[in-house]
Amino acid sequence: MSAEQDLQIRLVSDPLAYYTLMLKDIQKATSYVFLEIYRFRSDEIGTRFRDNLIKKCYEGVRVSLLIDSWGASSNHSFFHDLIEAGGHVRFFKKIRFSWDGFTKNHRRDHRKILVIDDDITYIGSANISSYSLNWRESMFRIKGPIAKTFKQFFFENHRLHNKYFYDKQAYTKTIFYKDFEILRDVPSIPWQPVKKKYLELINSSTREIVIETPYFLPGSSLRKALVDASLRGVSVNVHIPKKSDVGALDLLTSKYLGEMAEQGVRFFFYLPQNLHAKIFMVDRKYFVVGSSNFDYRSFRYQHEICLAGEHKSLIRQIVSHINETRKDAEPFNYEYWQKRPIMQRFFEWVLIPFRHLF
């Protein structure tokens, strides 16, 4: 049986619909709920999730959370009642001040995984937060036994929550589930499996490359690969927000858009709100989805997780999602870019040395 026959995958783009679906699955849990997340805010959405998890604890369901301490926007006091009810909450690599604090503190857990009862897995772009209710996301609900594999990954990162030294090669080893690949990034320069998969797919593409990402800041090898693909006749289409939630990164991104557009790469700016989806598709056949942005920071400094493979039903959903994104997007204007203000050009240049930090 192939992964396509074995797994039912649903793409959810609207955060409210996604949160509603997650909460329904949590309410049905009978064995365990494991959540690994970058941001779990102490706002209305965060409170709804916490309170539902407290109820599951009192029902005897095992509840365990792994939350990045930098992105959390919540603390142990917010989870006091959950912990009292028997839930387990661990914060990933707390911020510490030391002589090498910047290096250590910069390495974050950006993964977004929810695993329920060896049967349901959520993976994708969205955090637990009211802040992003109007954003366009890409979350994937997977029903099937692959949940057992993601449960294993949850506990692996759970053990790493306060470790600086570990076997990075082992923790970035690609895991195969039938004809799917599960790609895991950890902070590393030599071991960057998500980036390597992107390069492999870009270089083998023959018709079309589609990217959706909130932050487009790839290194020179990826930029060259995209340009080379365009020059050999592949339609390369990159969708990014008109204005993301990181203004300085938008400035840096702007520097590269004109250079790549001049070589045939097509950019589209999503207009209504922030586009926070993370989707990569080649030739309407092969996909990579998950938590990773298309930028230096995700590839080099963060714990990320992505699912890659072929799945006809999911590809149809991705194509529909991309078409909807395009309806609310405007194409990049190269002539307008050439006339951008001198001050903007200056700040683009000033920020270049810091591009790895965004």
C-alpha positions as a LaTeX table, in Angstrom:
\begin{tabular}{lrrr}
\hline
Residue & $x$ (\AA) & $y$ (\AA) & $z$ (\AA) \\
\hline
Met1 & 0.00 & 0.00 & 0.00 \\
Ser2 & 1.41 & 3.42 & $-1.00$ \\
Ala3 & 1.40 & 6.48 & 1.22 \\
Glu4 & $-1.35$ & 7.94 & $-0.95$ \\
Gln5 & $-3.58$ & 4.94 & $-0.28$ \\
Asp6 & $-2.59$ & 4.83 & 3.38 \\
Leu7 & $-3.07$ & 8.51 & 4.31 \\
Gln8 & $-5.87$ & 11.03 & 4.03 \\
Ile9 & $-4.45$ & 14.57 & 3.83 \\
Arg10 & $-6.44$ & 17.78 & 4.03 \\
Leu11 & $-5.02$ & 21.25 & 3.37 \\
Val12 & $-6.48$ & 24.05 & 5.51 \\
Ser13 & $-5.66$ & 27.67 & 4.61 \\
Asp14 & $-7.92$ & 29.59 & 7.01 \\
Pro15 & $-6.61$ & 29.74 & 10.60 \\
Leu16 & $-10.04$ & 29.81 & 12.24 \\
Ala17 & $-11.13$ & 26.71 & 10.31 \\
Tyr18 & $-7.84$ & 25.08 & 11.23 \\
Tyr19 & $-8.18$ & 25.85 & 14.95 \\
Thr20 & $-11.76$ & 24.56 & 14.92 \\
Leu21 & $-10.66$ & 21.32 & 13.27 \\
Met22 & $-7.78$ & 20.87 & 15.72 \\
Leu23 & $-9.99$ & 21.44 & 18.75 \\
Lys24 & $-12.53$ & 18.89 & 17.52 \\
Asp25 & $-9.78$ & 16.29 & 17.17 \\
Ile26 & $-8.37$ & 17.16 & 20.60 \\
Gln27 & $-11.83$ & 16.79 & 22.16 \\
Lys28 & $-12.08$ & 13.27 & 20.65 \\
Ala29 & $-8.64$ & 12.18 & 21.93 \\
Thr30 & $-8.67$ & 9.07 & 24.11 \\
Ser31 & $-4.99$ & 8.27 & 24.60 \\
Tyr32 & $-2.64$ & 11.24 & 24.12 \\
Val33 & $-2.19$ & 14.72 & 22.69 \\
Phe34 & 1.36 & 15.85 & 21.88 \\
Leu35 & 1.94 & 19.40 & 20.62 \\
Glu36 & 5.24 & 20.92 & 19.48 \\
Ile37 & 4.84 & 24.58 & 18.54 \\
Tyr38 & 6.86 & 27.75 & 18.05 \\
Arg39 & 4.30 & 30.22 & 19.38 \\
Phe40 & 1.54 & 29.53 & 21.90 \\
Arg41 & 0.15 & 32.91 & 22.92 \\
Ser42 & $-1.74$ & 33.63 & 26.13 \\
Asp43 & $-4.62$ & 35.20 & 24.17 \\
Glu44 & $-8.16$ & 34.09 & 23.29 \\
Ile45 & $-7.07$ & 31.28 & 20.96 \\
Gly46 & $-4.29$ & 30.13 & 23.31 \\
Thr47 & $-6.71$ & 30.11 & 26.23 \\
Arg48 & $-9.25$ & 27.99 & 24.30 \\
Phe49 & $-6.58$ & 25.41 & 23.51 \\
Arg50 & $-5.21$ & 25.37 & 27.05 \\
Asp51 & $-8.68$ & 24.92 & 28.57 \\
Asn52 & $-9.53$ & 22.08 & 26.20 \\
Leu53 & $-6.24$ & 20.39 & 27.04 \\
Ile54 & $-7.00$ & 20.73 & 30.76 \\
Lys55 & $-10.31$ & 18.90 & 30.20 \\
Lys56 & $-8.48$ & 16.08 & 28.41 \\
Cys57 & $-6.08$ & 15.74 & 31.32 \\
Tyr58 & $-8.99$ & 15.24 & 33.72 \\
Glu59 & $-10.35$ & 12.60 & 31.33 \\
Gly60 & $-7.10$ & 10.66 & 31.68 \\
Val61 & $-5.59$ & 11.64 & 28.33 \\
Arg62 & $-1.84$ & 12.14 & 28.33 \\
Val63 & $-1.04$ & 15.76 & 27.34 \\
Ser64 & 2.47 & 17.01 & 26.61 \\
Leu65 & 3.52 & 20.37 & 25.12 \\
Leu66 & 6.90 & 21.49 & 23.78 \\
Ile67 & 6.91 & 25.25 & 23.18 \\
Asp68 & 9.78 & 27.40 & 21.97 \\
Ser69 & 10.72 & 29.76 & 24.78 \\
Trp70 & 11.55 & 32.65 & 22.41 \\
Gly71 & 8.38 & 32.52 & 20.35 \\
Ala72 & 6.05 & 31.38 & 23.15 \\
Ser73 & 4.51 & 34.69 & 24.32 \\
Ser74 & 3.32 & 32.65 & 27.31 \\
Asn75 & 4.97 & 31.18 & 30.40 \\
His76 & 4.57 & 28.50 & 33.05 \\
Ser77 & 2.03 & 30.56 & 35.00 \\
Phe78 & $-0.32$ & 30.54 & 32.00 \\
Phe79 & $-0.16$ & 26.73 & 32.02 \\
His80 & $-0.39$ & 26.36 & 35.82 \\
Asp81 & $-3.84$ & 24.73 & 35.80 \\
Leu82 & $-2.83$ & 22.40 & 32.94 \\
Ile83 & 0.23 & 21.27 & 34.88 \\
Glu84 & $-1.86$ & 20.84 & 38.04 \\
Ala85 & $-4.24$ & 18.64 & 36.05 \\
Gly86 & $-1.35$ & 16.35 & 35.08 \\
Gly87 & $-0.27$ & 17.91 & 31.79 \\
His88 & 3.40 & 18.28 & 30.92 \\
Val89 & 4.76 & 21.60 & 29.58 \\
Arg90 & 8.35 & 22.06 & 28.50 \\
Phe91 & 9.88 & 25.23 & 27.03 \\
Phe92 & 12.52 & 24.70 & 24.36 \\
Lys93 & 15.93 & 26.27 & 25.12 \\
Lys94 & 15.18 & 29.12 & 27.46 \\
Ile95 & 16.92 & 32.41 & 26.76 \\
Arg96 & 20.16 & 32.61 & 28.72 \\
Phe97 & 22.69 & 35.41 & 29.01 \\
Ser98 & 26.29 & 34.27 & 28.62 \\
Trp99 & 29.43 & 34.94 & 26.57 \\
Asp100 & 28.05 & 32.79 & 23.72 \\
Gly101 & 24.41 & 33.58 & 24.47 \\
Phe102 & 23.67 & 35.02 & 21.03 \\
Thr103 & 24.82 & 31.86 & 19.26 \\
Lys104 & 22.86 & 29.58 & 21.56 \\
Asn105 & 19.74 & 31.71 & 21.86 \\
His106 & 19.44 & 32.15 & 18.11 \\
Arg107 & 18.67 & 28.45 & 17.62 \\
Arg108 & 14.93 & 28.01 & 17.87 \\
Asp109 & 12.33 & 25.25 & 17.58 \\
His110 & 10.16 & 26.46 & 14.70 \\
Arg111 & 8.30 & 23.17 & 14.19 \\
Lys112 & 4.51 & 22.96 & 14.35 \\
Ile113 & 3.29 & 19.43 & 15.03 \\
Leu114 & 0.19 & 18.07 & 16.72 \\
Val115 & $-0.12$ & 14.29 & 17.13 \\
Ile116 & $-3.25$ & 12.60 & 18.50 \\
Asp117 & $-3.82$ & 8.93 & 19.36 \\
Asp118 & $-1.45$ & 7.38 & 16.76 \\
Asp119 & $-4.04$ & 8.42 & 14.15 \\
Ile120 & $-4.06$ & 12.18 & 13.52 \\
Thr121 & $-1.11$ & 14.43 & 12.65 \\
Tyr122 & $-1.09$ & 18.17 & 11.97 \\
Ile123 & 1.94 & 19.73 & 10.31 \\
Gly124 & 2.41 & 23.09 & 8.61 \\
Ser125 & 2.71 & 26.83 & 9.10 \\
Ala126 & 0.31 & 28.07 & 11.79 \\
Asn127 & 1.01 & 28.83 & 15.44 \\
Ile128 & $-1.52$ & 28.90 & 18.29 \\
Ser129 & $-2.35$ & 32.59 & 18.29 \\
Ser130 & $-5.16$ & 35.10 & 17.76 \\
Tyr131 & $-2.53$ & 37.37 & 16.25 \\
Ser132 & $-2.57$ & 35.45 & 12.98 \\
Leu133 & $-6.32$ & 34.83 & 12.62 \\
Asn134 & $-6.47$ & 36.86 & 9.38 \\
Trp135 & $-3.33$ & 35.38 & 7.84 \\
Arg136 & $-3.27$ & 32.90 & 4.99 \\
Glu137 & $-1.72$ & 29.66 & 6.24 \\
Ser138 & $-0.97$ & 26.14 & 5.03 \\
Met139 & $-1.83$ & 23.47 & 7.57 \\
Phe140 & $-2.13$ & 19.78 & 6.78 \\
Arg141 & $-4.30$ & 17.33 & 8.68 \\
Ile142 & $-3.06$ & 13.80 & 8.06 \\
Lys143 & $-5.14$ & 10.82 & 9.09 \\
Gly144 & $-3.26$ & 7.56 & 9.21 \\
Pro145 & $-0.49$ & 5.56 & 10.90 \\
Ile146 & 2.26 & 8.05 & 10.00 \\
Ala147 & 1.25 & 9.66 & 13.32 \\
Lys148 & 3.40 & 7.09 & 15.12 \\
Thr149 & 6.48 & 8.39 & 13.29 \\
Phe150 & 5.70 & 12.01 & 14.17 \\
Lys151 & 5.19 & 10.97 & 17.80 \\
Gln152 & 8.76 & 9.66 & 17.73 \\
Phe153 & 10.02 & 13.00 & 16.38 \\
Phe154 & 8.16 & 14.85 & 19.11 \\
Phe155 & 9.97 & 12.90 & 21.81 \\
Glu156 & 13.34 & 13.30 & 20.08 \\
Asn157 & 13.04 & 17.10 & 20.18 \\
His158 & 11.57 & 16.85 & 23.67 \\
Arg159 & 14.85 & 15.30 & 24.78 \\
Leu160 & 16.81 & 18.06 & 23.02 \\
His161 & 14.94 & 20.89 & 24.70 \\
Asn162 & 17.99 & 22.09 & 26.67 \\
Lys163 & 20.89 & 20.42 & 24.83 \\
Tyr164 & 23.49 & 22.29 & 22.78 \\
Phe165 & 25.66 & 19.34 & 21.72 \\
Tyr166 & 24.13 & 16.26 & 20.09 \\
Asp167 & 24.55 & 14.09 & 17.01 \\
Lys168 & 23.20 & 16.43 & 14.34 \\
Gln169 & 23.71 & 13.93 & 11.55 \\
Ala170 & 21.41 & 11.48 & 13.31 \\
Tyr171 & 18.77 & 14.12 & 13.97 \\
Thr172 & 18.73 & 15.25 & 10.33 \\
Lys173 & 18.56 & 11.79 & 8.80 \\
Thr174 & 15.73 & 11.62 & 6.28 \\
Ile175 & 13.01 & 9.21 & 7.39 \\
Phe176 & 11.04 & 7.35 & 4.74 \\
Tyr177 & 7.40 & 6.48 & 5.25 \\
Lys178 & 6.52 & 4.33 & 2.25 \\
Asp179 & 7.02 & 6.73 & $-0.68$ \\
Phe180 & 7.04 & 9.88 & 1.49 \\
Glu181 & 10.10 & 11.57 & 2.99 \\
Ile182 & 10.11 & 13.34 & 6.35 \\
Leu183 & 12.81 & 16.02 & 6.38 \\
Arg184 & 14.15 & 17.41 & 9.66 \\
Asp185 & 16.38 & 20.44 & 10.01 \\
Val186 & 18.37 & 21.30 & 13.12 \\
Pro187 & 20.71 & 24.29 & 13.53 \\
Ser188 & 23.60 & 23.34 & 11.28 \\
Ile189 & 25.72 & 24.51 & 8.37 \\
Pro190 & 26.70 & 21.13 & 6.81 \\
Trp191 & 23.41 & 19.31 & 7.52 \\
Gln192 & 20.53 & 21.12 & 5.82 \\
Pro193 & 18.22 & 18.44 & 4.37 \\
Val194 & 15.30 & 20.75 & 3.53 \\
Lys195 & 17.52 & 23.08 & 1.52 \\
Lys196 & 19.15 & 20.10 & $-0.23$ \\
Lys197 & 15.76 & 18.69 & $-1.15$ \\
Tyr198 & 14.74 & 22.05 & $-2.62$ \\
Leu199 & 17.93 & 22.16 & $-4.71$ \\
Glu200 & 17.38 & 18.60 & $-5.91$ \\
Leu201 & 13.80 & 19.32 & $-6.98$ \\
Ile202 & 14.60 & 22.67 & $-8.59$ \\
Asn203 & 17.43 & 21.17 & $-10.62$ \\
Ser204 & 15.25 & 18.27 & $-11.80$ \\
Ser205 & 12.17 & 20.38 & $-12.62$ \\
Thr206 & 10.97 & 20.43 & $-16.22$ \\
Arg207 & 7.78 & 22.53 & $-16.32$ \\
Glu208 & 6.87 & 24.50 & $-13.20$ \\
Ile209 & 8.08 & 25.52 & $-9.76$ \\
Val210 & 5.66 & 27.11 & $-7.29$ \\
Ile211 & 6.73 & 28.58 & $-3.94$ \\
Glu212 & 4.65 & 30.17 & $-1.21$ \\
Thr213 & 6.59 & 31.60 & 1.70 \\
Pro214 & 6.20 & 34.52 & 4.12 \\
Tyr215 & 9.95 & 35.21 & 4.02 \\
Phe216 & 11.89 & 34.83 & 0.80 \\
Leu217 & 15.60 & 35.14 & 1.52 \\
Pro218 & 17.41 & 32.11 & 0.06 \\
Gly219 & 21.18 & 31.87 & $-0.25$ \\
Ser220 & 23.10 & 32.18 & $-3.49$ \\
Ser221 & 22.87 & 28.47 & $-4.41$ \\
Leu222 & 19.07 & 28.45 & $-4.26$ \\
Arg223 & 18.77 & 31.79 & $-6.06$ \\
Lys224 & 21.05 & 30.51 & $-8.82$ \\
Ala225 & 19.11 & 27.25 & $-9.10$ \\
Leu226 & 15.82 & 29.14 & $-9.50$ \\
Val227 & 17.30 & 31.46 & $-12.12$ \\
Asp228 & 18.86 & 28.54 & $-14.00$ \\
Ala229 & 15.51 & 26.75 & $-14.01$ \\
Ser230 & 13.83 & 29.84 & $-15.40$ \\
Leu231 & 16.47 & 30.21 & $-18.13$ \\
Arg232 & 15.93 & 26.62 & $-19.27$ \\
Gly233 & 12.20 & 27.26 & $-19.70$ \\
Val234 & 10.71 & 26.26 & $-16.35$ \\
Ser235 & 7.93 & 28.56 & $-15.10$ \\
Val236 & 9.17 & 29.74 & $-11.69$ \\
Asn237 & 6.49 & 31.43 & $-9.55$ \\
Val238 & 7.13 & 32.78 & $-6.04$ \\
His239 & 4.29 & 34.05 & $-3.84$ \\
Ile240 & 5.17 & 36.29 & $-0.90$ \\
Pro241 & 3.23 & 38.83 & 1.18 \\
Lys242 & 3.15 & 42.44 & 0.05 \\
Lys243 & 3.99 & 43.27 & 3.64 \\
Ser244 & 5.08 & 40.57 & 6.10 \\
Asp245 & 5.28 & 40.88 & 9.88 \\
Val246 & 9.08 & 41.44 & 9.62 \\
Gly247 & 9.65 & 44.78 & 7.88 \\
Ala248 & 13.46 & 44.58 & 7.83 \\
Leu249 & 13.30 & 41.23 & 6.05 \\
Asp250 & 10.97 & 42.72 & 3.42 \\
Leu251 & 13.67 & 45.29 & 2.69 \\
Leu252 & 16.30 & 42.59 & 2.24 \\
Thr253 & 13.99 & 40.54 & 0.04 \\
Ser254 & 13.38 & 43.55 & $-2.19$ \\
Lys255 & 17.06 & 43.72 & $-3.05$ \\
Tyr256 & 16.98 & 40.32 & $-4.77$ \\
Leu257 & 13.58 & 40.48 & $-6.46$ \\
Gly258 & 14.60 & 42.67 & $-9.38$ \\
Glu259 & 17.80 & 40.72 & $-10.03$ \\
Met260 & 15.87 & 37.45 & $-10.22$ \\
Ala261 & 12.87 & 38.89 & $-12.09$ \\
Glu262 & 15.26 & 40.14 & $-14.75$ \\
Gln263 & 16.14 & 36.47 & $-15.35$ \\
Gly264 & 12.52 & 35.38 & $-15.69$ \\
Val265 & 11.55 & 34.43 & $-12.11$ \\
Arg266 & 8.00 & 35.63 & $-11.49$ \\
Phe267 & 7.01 & 37.12 & $-8.12$ \\
Phe268 & 3.50 & 37.75 & $-6.82$ \\
Phe269 & 2.62 & 39.90 & $-3.79$ \\
Tyr270 & $-0.30$ & 38.66 & $-1.67$ \\
Leu271 & $-2.33$ & 41.75 & $-0.73$ \\
Pro272 & $-5.12$ & 41.16 & 1.88 \\
Gln273 & $-3.04$ & 40.14 & 4.92 \\
Asn274 & 0.18 & 38.37 & 5.73 \\
Leu275 & 0.81 & 35.27 & 3.62 \\
His276 & 2.29 & 32.83 & 6.13 \\
Ala277 & 1.87 & 29.63 & 4.07 \\
Lys278 & 4.90 & 27.44 & 3.36 \\
Ile279 & 4.44 & 25.39 & 0.21 \\
Phe280 & 6.83 & 24.13 & $-2.47$ \\
Met281 & 5.57 & 22.27 & $-5.54$ \\
Val282 & 7.36 & 21.03 & $-8.67$ \\
Asp283 & 5.73 & 20.09 & $-11.99$ \\
Arg284 & 2.34 & 19.70 & $-10.24$ \\
Lys285 & 3.62 & 16.34 & $-9.08$ \\
Tyr286 & 5.99 & 16.65 & $-6.12$ \\
Phe287 & 5.46 & 18.71 & $-2.96$ \\
Val288 & 7.34 & 19.82 & 0.15 \\
Val289 & 5.20 & 21.22 & 2.99 \\
Gly290 & 5.81 & 21.94 & 6.63 \\
Ser291 & 7.24 & 24.60 & 8.93 \\
Ser292 & 10.28 & 25.76 & 6.95 \\
Asn293 & 10.45 & 29.21 & 5.40 \\
Phe294 & 12.42 & 29.77 & 2.20 \\
Asp295 & 15.22 & 31.65 & 3.95 \\
Tyr296 & 18.64 & 31.44 & 5.59 \\
Arg297 & 17.28 & 31.36 & 9.12 \\
Ser298 & 15.12 & 28.27 & 8.66 \\
Phe299 & 17.82 & 26.32 & 6.84 \\
Arg300 & 20.71 & 27.25 & 9.12 \\
Tyr301 & 19.44 & 28.06 & 12.61 \\
Gln302 & 16.09 & 26.46 & 13.30 \\
His303 & 14.54 & 23.10 & 14.08 \\
Glu304 & 12.14 & 22.53 & 11.19 \\
Ile305 & 10.14 & 19.61 & 9.85 \\
Cys306 & 8.68 & 19.02 & 6.38 \\
Leu307 & 6.84 & 16.28 & 4.53 \\
Ala308 & 7.82 & 15.60 & 0.92 \\
Gly309 & 6.49 & 13.28 & $-1.75$ \\
Glu310 & 3.76 & 12.66 & $-4.29$ \\
His311 & 0.07 & 12.56 & $-3.43$ \\
Lys312 & $-2.46$ & 13.31 & $-6.19$ \\
Ser313 & $-5.26$ & 14.43 & $-3.89$ \\
Leu314 & $-2.97$ & 16.77 & $-2.00$ \\
Ile315 & $-1.47$ & 18.19 & $-5.20$ \\
Arg316 & $-5.01$ & 19.05 & $-6.38$ \\
Gln317 & $-5.62$ & 20.84 & $-3.07$ \\
Ile318 & $-2.30$ & 22.71 & $-3.35$ \\
Val319 & $-3.10$ & 23.84 & $-6.91$ \\
Ser320 & $-6.50$ & 25.11 & $-5.74$ \\
His321 & $-4.86$ & 26.89 & $-2.79$ \\
Ile322 & $-2.28$ & 28.55 & $-5.07$ \\
Asn323 & $-4.99$ & 29.66 & $-7.51$ \\
Glu324 & $-6.90$ & 31.31 & $-4.65$ \\
Thr325 & $-3.72$ & 33.03 & $-3.46$ \\
Arg326 & $-3.06$ & 34.32 & $-6.98$ \\
Lys327 & $-6.54$ & 35.87 & $-7.17$ \\
Asp328 & $-5.62$ & 38.19 & $-4.30$ \\
Ala329 & $-2.09$ & 38.94 & $-5.49$ \\
Glu330 & $-0.42$ & 41.46 & $-7.77$ \\
Pro331 & 2.62 & 40.70 & $-9.96$ \\
Phe332 & 6.00 & 42.21 & $-9.16$ \\
Asn333 & 6.61 & 45.41 & $-11.15$ \\
Tyr334 & 10.22 & 45.45 & $-12.34$ \\
Glu335 & 10.05 & 49.03 & $-13.65$ \\
Tyr336 & 8.70 & 50.27 & $-10.33$ \\
Trp337 & 11.43 & 48.35 & $-8.50$ \\
Gln338 & 14.10 & 50.09 & $-10.57$ \\
Lys339 & 12.74 & 53.44 & $-9.40$ \\
Arg340 & 12.65 & 52.58 & $-5.68$ \\
Pro341 & 13.93 & 55.35 & $-3.37$ \\
Ile342 & 17.64 & 55.80 & $-2.72$ \\
Met343 & 17.04 & 55.46 & 1.02 \\
Gln344 & 15.44 & 52.06 & 0.48 \\
Arg345 & 18.45 & 50.94 & $-1.59$ \\
Phe346 & 20.73 & 52.17 & 1.19 \\
Phe347 & 18.98 & 50.11 & 3.88 \\
Glu348 & 18.95 & 47.05 & 1.61 \\
Trp349 & 22.72 & 47.36 & 1.38 \\
Val350 & 23.15 & 48.00 & 5.14 \\
Leu351 & 21.15 & 44.88 & 6.05 \\
Ile352 & 23.00 & 42.46 & 3.76 \\
Pro353 & 25.62 & 41.44 & 6.38 \\
Phe354 & 22.79 & 40.51 & 8.76 \\
Arg355 & 20.77 & 38.45 & 6.28 \\
His356 & 21.44 & 35.18 & 8.15 \\
Leu357 & 19.67 & 36.51 & 11.23 \\
Phe358 & 16.24 & 37.20 & 9.73 \\
\hline
\end{tabular}
